[in-house]
């Protein structure tokens, strides 16, 4: 029942935005009684933070598995950054975006979102560095891994108001080629 | 009076977010009568779209001037991307972000925001390519200019919930060095 509530919350966030999300709408969508919902998540903030955390971790784990299963070789970097780009253009990113933007002007929400964001950010960095086979002891490599994540975040934001998957693909292919050159430079 | 209303709208968007912005709050903040405000901007959507457009264009023009005035030479690329990064971490970006995210789930607002976003995006691209002295007839260079803008957008989004200006600077310096290498590669 908890998982059903969390999935329904993300669906409602994606469809209606943070302001349009209410605990009533979520219980209806999940087919869960108001009483049961309030028992698990007393407030809207509890519900949306738990939902974004749950889905981010589940989809992040799926992404990490998919990336780990990619074959080694010349096209690996392209495949990794393309998968990352698709992940940040998915509905889970839209739900997280709703939460981040609402937290910007809501101190109570920010207190819950900031540590979640830090944890998720560290995990995404660790996963990306491993997937790219990036040796972060080399000068500048750590910053390139960070830049890769900030780039897909920016592309994800752009994708929320225009469908630009062809543009995204061209940019990410080019960036993958640059990453390959940079990560092997002067070794 | 129009400019005062638009500046006040951006201030209220930054402080309270899209959901917390009302035409009443804006008229109070601007010291403009409700009647005069309604005469200029009949609806909240008219007001917020005009405000983000006005401020984006004004600050964009200021940025273009500042960038054009930078000296040529070895550190120019770093200076350009640092200025871009600061621009996308400013309150005007936060106001635009509020508008974009609200437009994602509001068709009427999206119809006004999508063409504005396209126009601003094209202008930002043109300005950035010129500032970097990027020759976009070379394969891959156009995509790197686009990636630079998506990167600063992603960094701007991150900066709305955590103050990470030192991290941003390190990433942008590294990015600038990569741009310099890539833009002169195999010429």
Interface residues (C-beta under 8 A of the other chain):
Chain A: X15 X16 X17 X18 X19 X20 X94 X97 X98 X100 X101 X102 X103 X104 X105 X106 X110 X113 X114 X117 X118 X140 X143 X144 X146 X147 X149 X150 X151 X152 X153 X154 X155 X156 X157 X158 X160 X161 X162 X167 X170 X171 X173 X174 X175 X177 X178 X181 X182
Chain B: X15 X16 X17 X18 X19 X20 X94 X97 X98 X100 X101 X102 X103 X104 X105 X106 X110 X113 X114 X117 X118 X140 X143 X144 X146 X147 X149 X150 X151 X152 X153 X154 X155 X156 X157 X158 X160 X161 X162 X167 X170 X171 X173 X174 X175 X177 X178 X181 X182
